[in-house]
């Protein structure tokens, strides 16, 4: 364990109110205010695009934040396709043996289900 670990203990109703207050402030600061700012900036161009509300502004902010996050990642690829190595003859034989061992059990279980 780390030597300089600090444990915060929350007790009582005041501690619960403090946690709720911190959560509300973080939500307002990192979600609601940027959403409000995105809504206001979007609605400035009211002449040629439709106006949006606060929820749509928050979604716009979320899209912008995700795009910025994805653009600044060190690993640029979200999905990579790799060619899997082919099985050797020994590995293929082992797989086939396992299938053959399980096949009789599978057939008998199917017959039991049909009889019921």
Order of alpha helices (4+ residues) and beta strands (2+ residues): alpha-alpha-alpha-alpha
